[in-house]
Amino acid sequence: MQSKYSILRIFELVFTVLSLFHLSQALTPLLLTGGASEGDGVDITTLDLSFNAKISLLIYFISFVLLFLRWKKVVALFRIDKSIWLIWLLLLIVCLSTLWSVFPSDSFRYSIYAIGTTSFGLYLATRYTIKEQIVIFSWTFGLIVVLSILFSVALPQYGTMGGVHEGAWRGIYTHKNIFGLALVPAAVIFYLRALSSQSIRWVFWLLLASTVALLVLANSTGSLVNLVIMLALCLFYRLLRWRYELMISAILAGIIAGIAALLWLFDYGGLDLIFTALGKDPTLTGRTDIWRYTWDMIQLRPWQGYGLNAFWHGLQGPSAYVELALTVPVAYAHNGYLDMWLGIGLIGLIAFFVGLFTAATKALAWLRKTNTVEGFWPLLFLTYILLSNVAEGSITTMNNHLWAMYTATFCSLLIARDNIYSPAVRNIKRWA
């Protein structure tokens, strides 16, 4: 009997790591597209990526089976805190968007993906503690970093971009920006593991250094900026464990310093210096133009949106207005909040922010309640979700690893607060 449980634990660990790896859109899409790059003349939308979708469906099926095996934990989670229903309210809006979608079949398909990815995140939360999740994330991101280095060095036709971003490293992803979205939380995880690990601390410092180097080589400016902010917050969030009087004083001092810095930037041309240093123009490589025309289309259907993942269909959909105005193809809004608004309307966007704010308040309480390194992770990750959706879209379709991690973080905070994990032995330190 004990050996059966050991085999199941090993299977679940391997399944979880590989599922997170796949949901991050690593490797498989790159191989299926043959290493195609933006601007090299290959229309990726015409390629058959159905195999990638089939793998995702298999992950969802296994997740449902594993949740069924632990149905008591799932039921307990839904009973302990009504805020868990915020995630499912958002999912309900996503599913209902199929009814008014301009492309119902696409919205229905992505609704299935959203339900499946959320279920995988729920499984992650009910199976592993926050501490164990950090270990699993470090394995997943470590695999991504190592394979990305190998592909970029040994298989540059896959690991580096051609076309308009020629020479930029993308590792095992189809685009350098997707690569950057995966590397920033990886850096945070490696930093936290380096602080908490004893015998193999040097491994995580090495992985952190490699991650920073990969981001520089990817030339993903937005991700580099997010990385600097996140590593700074790793230090700043330590203040949140101080006594209230000291914490409030330190936060107020930080706010005053931030306002003074912003005033200097606006009054003395500091923004131009920053844009020049980052190699960007004031339009953020055309992003502000995209946002302006996207806003025009949002005003036509502000409350319900156009349906999940239904807006961006080139010249065949409502996105034609944006593309014709800019005279270039546009695949997404380069802002997660605008994309979410386009997809599920203001109602869905409000539901998302209410859930995010609820999770953030619980993450802050968890940070002050704990005195370990893993106590920082939920608040750091939720902050990254906020940042990563400003110039990109990290969770807009709700079918990638970041959405699964968001769901797991939300649910894990509820579980950790009420301590409903079973006392069964689930030690995964041997794989740490």
Phi and psi in degrees as a GROMACS rama.xvg file:
@    title "Ramachandran Plot"
@    xaxis  label "Phi"
@    yaxis  label "Psi"
@TYPE xy
-62.3649  -38.4657  GLN-2
-66.1189  -34.7225  SER-3
-64.3392  -42.0755  LYS-4
-65.1067  -36.5948  TYR-5
-65.8995  -42.1375  SER-6
-63.3417  -40.9618  ILE-7
-64.486  -41.7351  LEU-8
-62.2948  -42.9666  ARG-9
-64.2412  -44.2487  ILE-10
-58.759  -45.6939  PHE-11
-64.3913  -39.0398  GLU-12
-64.2282  -47.7103  LEU-13
-63.6617  -43.9176  VAL-14
-59.0814  -44.4638  PHE-15
-65.5625  -45.5716  THR-16
-62.7326  -47.9917  VAL-17
-68.8582  -32.2004  LEU-18
-68.5163  -44.5498  SER-19
-61.2577  -40.5047  LEU-20
-58.7768  -47.577  PHE-21
-68.4184  -43.4719  HIS-22
-66.1517  -18.4395  LEU-23
-76.6511  0.433172  SER-24
67.8702  33.1438  GLN-25
-87.6266  143.946  ALA-26
67.0042  -62.2053  LEU-27
-56.8996  -51.9108  THR-28
-60.3198  -35.8839  PRO-29
-62.75  -44.2443  LEU-30
-69.553  -39.3117  LEU-31
-67.2404  -30.1582  LEU-32
-88.5945  -2.0832  THR-33
67.4395  24.5261  GLY-34
78.1245  20.8975  GLY-35
-63.0519  148.682  ALA-36
-127.064  157.953  SER-37
-61.0136  125.016  GLU-38
88.1787  6.14097  GLY-39
-96.3804  8.89284  ASP-40
94.2342  -5.49298  GLY-41
-95.1872  124.968  VAL-42
-88.0552  101.868  ASP-43
-62.9481  -28.6798  ILE-44
-65.4707  -17.5847  THR-45
-89.2301  -7.25334  THR-46
-84.8664  153.167  LEU-47
-86.9536  108.883  ASP-48
-111.303  21.6629  LEU-49
-63.6638  -29.981  SER-50
-62.2767  -37.7813  PHE-51
-62.8691  -40.4932  ASN-52
-67.1856  -36.0856  ALA-53
-65.2751  -37.8513  LYS-54
-62.768  -42.0054  ILE-55
-61.595  -43.2906  SER-56
-63.0505  -36.3119  LEU-57
-64.4422  -41.2635  LEU-58
-60.9507  -43.2102  ILE-59
-63.6059  -41.81  TYR-60
-62.3009  -47.2377  PHE-61
-63.2707  -37.6088  ILE-62
-61.6385  -44.5033  SER-63
-61.36  -40.8234  PHE-64
-63.4344  -45.7707  VAL-65
-66.8684  -34.218  LEU-66
-66.7111  -38.6747  LEU-67
-62.4328  -37.6847  PHE-68
-66.5525  -23.3187  LEU-69
-119.257  41.5767  ARG-70
-61.7319  -29.0858  TRP-71
-65.1976  -38.4395  LYS-72
-66.0786  -39.7431  LYS-73
-64.3434  -45.1418  VAL-74
-62.3437  -42.0879  VAL-75
-61.3015  -39.1495  ALA-76
-62.8721  -40.1893  LEU-77
-73.3043  -16.9412  PHE-78
-89.4158  -27.5119  ARG-79
-78.6416  -26.2777  ILE-80
-154.007  122.992  ASP-81
-68.4351  -16.1  LYS-82
-66.0314  -16.5337  SER-83
-62.0962  -24.626  ILE-84
-72.5308  -12.8301  TRP-85
-62.2965  -38.5785  LEU-86
-65.8293  -41.3838  ILE-87
-76.0251  -25.6489  TRP-88
-64.3367  -42.9353  LEU-89
-62.0508  -41.5288  LEU-90
-63.2105  -37.2454  LEU-91
-62.3161  -43.323  LEU-92
-62.2489  -40.9112  ILE-93
-59.0334  -46.7897  VAL-94
-66.5903  -40.2111  CYS-95
-67.0762  -25.0547  LEU-96
-61.835  -18.9762  SER-97
-61.3625  -31.1559  THR-98
-67.3419  -32.4875  LEU-99
-114.304  10.7983  TRP-100
-66.6759  144.98  SER-101
-76.7163  -16.5058  VAL-102
-133.806  78.6236  PHE-103
-55.8173  -38.8623  PRO-104
-64.5715  -40.0818  SER-105
-67.4251  -43.59  ASP-106
-64.4707  -38.7187  SER-107
-63.8658  -44.5183  PHE-108
-61.8813  -45.1087  ARG-109
-72.952  -22.8958  TYR-110
-65.7084  -39.9363  SER-111
-62.5141  -43.7108  ILE-112
-61.1963  -41.0358  TYR-113
-64.3854  -42.6946  ALA-114
-63.6374  -43.9756  ILE-115
-64.3889  -44.2313  GLY-116
-67.279  -38.2381  THR-117
-63.7481  -39.2918  THR-118
-65.3056  -38.0623  SER-119
-63.9724  -41.5768  PHE-120
-62.8271  -38.4206  GLY-121
-63.6828  -42.4412  LEU-122
-59.9794  -43.9923  TYR-123
-58.2194  -41.3927  LEU-124
-71.6997  -38.7069  ALA-125
-81.7187  -13.9193  THR-126
-97.6331  -36.9908  ARG-127
-124.911  143.884  TYR-128
-71.7456  170.509  THR-129
-61.0251  -40.5935  ILE-130
-62.3579  -43.1831  LYS-131
-67.6528  -36.2935  GLU-132
-61.3015  -40.2384  GLN-133
-61.8174  -39.1286  ILE-134
-62.8833  -44.8337  VAL-135
-63.7646  -43.0545  ILE-136
-61.4258  -37.6834  PHE-137
-66.6936  -35.657  SER-138
-65.9089  -45.1901  TRP-139
-62.4624  -50.9224  THR-140
-68.9177  -31.9084  PHE-141
-62.5455  -41.8806  GLY-142
-62.5513  -41.1766  LEU-143
-62.9138  -45.4038  ILE-144
-64.3597  -47.1279  VAL-145
-63.6222  -47.4352  VAL-146
-65.3958  -35.1333  LEU-147
-65.2602  -39.8216  SER-148
-64.6096  -43.8511  ILE-149
-62.9755  -45.0781  LEU-150
-66.5937  -41.6527  PHE-151
-68.0445  -32.7553  SER-152
-88.5467  -48.0034  VAL-153
-88.833  -27.716  ALA-154
-129.934  66.8759  LEU-155
-61.9566  -22.7816  PRO-156
-65.6902  -21.7895  GLN-157
-102.693  -43.1013  TYR-158
-79.9637  -14.0832  GLY-159
-124.011  152.646  THR-160
-86.906  153.083  MET-161
-112.768  -157.527  GLY-162
63.2945  -136.719  GLY-163
-72.8398  -16.9338  VAL-164
-115.431  35.9979  HIS-165
-54.6241  130.463  GLU-166
95.1886  -17.528  GLY-167
-73.5699  135.27  ALA-168
-74.54  139.175  TRP-169
-129.119  -0.266366  ARG-170
60.917  -124.358  GLY-171
-105.014  28.6157  ILE-172
-119.656  164.085  TYR-173
-81.1572  -15.8931  THR-174
-148.182  148.654  HIS-175
-65.1304  -30.1879  LYS-176
-71.6071  -36.8254  ASN-177
-65.9577  -39.2227  ILE-178
-58.1369  -46.5788  PHE-179
-63.1918  -38.1941  GLY-180
-60.23  -33.4538  LEU-181
-79.9385  -31.042  ALA-182
-77.0552  -31.4824  LEU-183
-64.2778  -52.0961  VAL-184
-63.4345  -28.2421  PRO-185
-61.0359  -43.8551  ALA-186
-61.5551  -41.0784  ALA-187
-64.8054  -43.9622  VAL-188
-61.55  -44.8085  ILE-189
-63.9191  -37.1717  PHE-190
-64.4329  -45.6827  TYR-191
-65.1597  -40.1518  LEU-192
-66.9147  -35.1327  ARG-193
-64.7481  -33.1531  ALA-194
-76.5171  -32.478  LEU-195
-96.1694  -23.6407  SER-196
-78.1628  156.24  SER-197
-110.39  -61.7729  GLN-198
-78.9735  -30.0053  SER-199
-119.184  32.0371  ILE-200
-56.9742  -37.8226  ARG-201
-62.1805  -30.2462  TRP-202
-63.0915  -41.4153  VAL-203
-75.7854  -31.5159  PHE-204
-64.9234  -38.3509  TRP-205
-66.2091  -42.7453  LEU-206
-64.7318  -37.5075  LEU-207
-63.8697  -45.6002  LEU-208
-62.3268  -39.8763  ALA-209
-65.4086  -38.3796  SER-210
-64.169  -44.3539  THR-211
-61.4715  -43.319  VAL-212
-62.4809  -40.5192  ALA-213
-64.3834  -38.7052  LEU-214
-64.6005  -39.4404  LEU-215
-64.5548  -44.3264  VAL-216
-69.2566  -26.1974  LEU-217
-75.2869  -17.492  ALA-218
55.184  38.7507  ASN-219
-97.6381  92.8218  SER-220
-60.7327  -44.0442  THR-221
-59.4103  -42.4698  GLY-222
-69.1069  -35.3169  SER-223
-63.4173  -42.8223  LEU-224
-62.8426  -44.2928  VAL-225
-62.0151  -36.8193  ASN-226
-63.0125  -46.5149  LEU-227
-60.2931  -43.8934  VAL-228
-63.0415  -45.0645  ILE-229
-65.934  -41.2167  MET-230
-67.5876  -33.7077  LEU-231
-66.7307  -38.7279  ALA-232
-68.9877  -27.316  LEU-233
-57.724  -33.724  CYS-234
-85.2888  -43.0527  LEU-235
-64.2293  -37.4849  PHE-236
-67.2617  -11.7379  TYR-237
-62.9043  -28.8184  ARG-238
-62.8672  -26.6465  LEU-239
-70.6357  -8.59179  LEU-240
-96.9505  -1.20534  ARG-241
-74.1414  170.077  TRP-242
-61.4211  151.528  ARG-243
-54.7193  -41.3719  TYR-244
-62.4587  -47.1214  GLU-245
-68.4276  -39.1795  LEU-246
-63.2042  -47.7463  MET-247
-62.7376  -41.4754  ILE-248
-62.154  -43.537  SER-249
-66.5058  -40.1297  ALA-250
-66.1036  -42.9327  ILE-251
-62.0941  -41.1868  LEU-252
-61.9679  -40.261  ALA-253
-65.4905  -40.1147  GLY-254
-63.8044  -44.205  ILE-255
-61.73  -43.983  ILE-256
-63.6878  -38.6381  ALA-257
-65.6779  -42.1446  GLY-258
-63.621  -41.8216  ILE-259
-61.7357  -40.2248  ALA-260
-65.2502  -40.6633  ALA-261
-65.2704  -41.5156  LEU-262
-60.9307  -40.3541  LEU-263
-63.9415  -41.7047  TRP-264
-61.3013  -43.2623  LEU-265
-76.0255  -34.4781  PHE-266
-84.5968  -29.357  ASP-267
-117.397  19.818  TYR-268
72.115  22.4204  GLY-269
-64.8086  -29.6845  GLY-270
-62.4151  -39.2988  LEU-271
-63.0259  -38.1084  ASP-272
-64.8121  -40.223  LEU-273
-66.5603  -45.5032  ILE-274
-59.6241  -40.7814  PHE-275
-65.0366  -42.5119  THR-276
-64.8208  -34.5047  ALA-277
-86.9903  -4.54793  LEU-278
72.365  27.9459  GLY-279
-116.245  163.029  LYS-280
-106.838  168.818  ASP-281
-59.0605  -17.8931  PRO-282
-87.3315  2.65979  THR-283
55.7565  53.2902  LEU-284
57.1218  43.5488  THR-285
85.2101  -1.20474  GLY-286
-63.2599  -42.0385  ARG-287
-64.2939  -30.9204  THR-288
-67.4792  -42.8219  ASP-289
-60.9431  -43.1593  ILE-290
-62.8424  -37.9269  TRP-291
-63.866  -47.1634  ARG-292
-75.245  -29.7523  TYR-293
-64.5077  -39.0472  THR-294
-62.8254  -35.3645  TRP-295
-58.6374  -42.2998  ASP-296
-74.6355  -31.3777  MET-297
-61.8972  -38.7567  ILE-298
-66.3624  -19.3047  GLN-299
-75.0558  -31.9803  LEU-300
-139.48  67.486  ARG-301
-70.3368  -34.2474  PRO-302
-84.7449  -45.0217  TRP-303
-103.441  -17.7539  GLN-304
74.3848  -168.258  GLY-305
-105.262  1.93652  TYR-306
103.594  145.113  GLY-307
-56.9336  123.366  LEU-308
56.8308  30.7884  ASN-309
-107.091  -12.1612  ALA-310
-78.0516  -48.2119  PHE-311
-85.9449  92.5049  TRP-312
-131.346  38.7645  HIS-313
60.5077  -136.936  GLY-314
-82.7504  -2.34004  LEU-315
-92.0723  -8.47566  GLN-316
-129.136  -169.133  GLY-317
-62.8967  -18.0529  PRO-318
-67.6014  -10.1824  SER-319
-58.5268  -34.6471  ALA-320
-59.4149  -43.4463  TYR-321
-68.588  -45.3775  VAL-322
-66.0431  -40.8442  GLU-323
-67.9018  -34.815  LEU-324
-69.0329  -35.8068  ALA-325
-94.9828  -14.6291  LEU-326
60.4169  25.1122  THR-327
-140.43  152.419  VAL-328
-65.4585  139.832  PRO-329
-129.981  124.484  VAL-330
-92.287  -26.5834  ALA-331
-164.005  173.668  TYR-332
-79.3549  -8.20252  ALA-333
58.1191  29.5061  HIS-334
-157.262  115.905  ASN-335
-62.2943  -34.4376  GLY-336
-71.6051  -38.9407  TYR-337
-65.9175  -40.4733  LEU-338
-64.7476  -39.3503  ASP-339
-66.2471  -39.1346  MET-340
-63.692  -42.8008  TRP-341
-60.9753  -37.4098  LEU-342
-80.4467  -51.9133  GLY-343
-122.867  13.2478  ILE-344
75.3702  178.943  GLY-345
-64.7909  -33.2936  LEU-346
-60.7526  -46.8104  ILE-347
-66.957  -39.3859  GLY-348
-63.4535  -41.481  LEU-349
-63.5983  -43.2647  ILE-350
-59.6509  -40.2271  ALA-351
-63.8002  -46.8089  PHE-352
-67.2475  -35.8132  PHE-353
-61.9317  -42.9768  VAL-354
-64.7195  -42.5651  GLY-355
-64.5675  -43.1095  LEU-356
-64.0246  -40.9418  PHE-357
-61.2975  -44.7956  THR-358
-63.9128  -39.4394  ALA-359
-64.43  -40.5156  ALA-360
-64.8198  -38.3057  THR-361
-70.9513  -34.2921  LYS-362
-66.8571  -38.6188  ALA-363
-65.0048  -43.0868  LEU-364
-62.4362  -40.2593  ALA-365
-65.5709  -39.1978  TRP-366
-61.9425  -43.3497  LEU-367
-74.3346  -25.2941  ARG-368
-78.0294  -32.2053  LYS-369
-96.9357  165.04  THR-370
-130.72  23.236  ASN-371
-111.987  167.08  THR-372
-64.0965  -38.5794  VAL-373
-65.7948  -15.0609  GLU-374
-65.0299  -21.8126  GLY-375
-79.208  -25.9174  PHE-376
-58.8412  -50.5139  TRP-377
-56.1635  -45.9504  PRO-378
-68.9113  -37.8602  LEU-379
-63.5045  -43.6705  LEU-380
-66.895  -42.1474  PHE-381
-64.0406  -35.0752  LEU-382
-63.985  -40.1445  THR-383
-64.4841  -37.1684  TYR-384
-58.7419  -42.1384  ILE-385
-62.1886  -47.8136  LEU-386
-68.1022  -43.9798  LEU-387
-68.961  -15.6308  SER-388
-95.2977  4.6198  ASN-389
-77.0679  -48.5719  VAL-390
-112.848  -3.36888  ALA-391
-138.417  -170.966  GLU-392
-131.59  99.3468  GLY-393
-90.2095  -23.2773  SER-394
-136.849  19.2185  ILE-395
-64.9095  -34.1134  THR-396
-95.5919  -4.88176  THR-397
57.0999  36.4517  MET-398
-136.949  26.352  ASN-399
-123.605  -178.156  ASN-400
-63.7691  -31.2185  HIS-401
-68.815  -36.6665  LEU-402
-68.8081  -39.1966  TRP-403
-61.6932  -42.1194  ALA-404
-68.2521  -34.6464  MET-405
-64.3274  -46.9492  TYR-406
-60.5402  -44.2347  THR-407
-63.3511  -40.6449  ALA-408
-65.2621  -46.0496  THR-409
-57.0709  -52.5983  PHE-410
-68.9127  -36.5741  CYS-411
-64.5172  -33.9213  SER-412
-63.9655  -37.6819  LEU-413
-68.4538  -42.6024  LEU-414
-66.4938  -44.7585  ILE-415
-63.837  -36.8217  ALA-416
-65.5238  -41.7562  ARG-417
-98.0861  -3.12736  ASP-418
54.2371  56.8427  ASN-419
-101.441  11.7383  ILE-420
-66.43  141.166  TYR-421
-71.46  153.198  SER-422
-77.3936  5.34804  PRO-423
-61.1596  148.493  ALA-424
-69.3434  118.999  VAL-425
-136.232  44.73  ARG-426
-76.4348  121.427  ASN-427
-113.196  18.488  ILE-428
-63.5884  -27.3364  LYS-429
-63.5804  -21.7487  ARG-430
-99.7149  1.56436  TRP-431
